Amino acid sequence: MLTYIKESVEELRNNVTLPPRAESSNLMVIVAVFSIIFALATWGVDSLFGELIQLYFTKIIN
């Protein structure tokens, strides 16, 4: 296990490069926008199913 951790740290130090700050900022904005869109879509589907289930049980009870 210790060897794995040492090799992982070495790999990160020698082989991983970070993108420039401007590219990171652009990617962060893209991720934030898609996260918001996905959250709104999930909320919309959840609301729709909630209304359908409520309508279904209202029809059964009455």
Secondary structure by P-SEA (a helix, b strand, c coil): caaaaaaaaaaaacccccccaaaaaaaaaaaaaaaaaaaaaaaaaaaaaaaaaaaaaaaaac
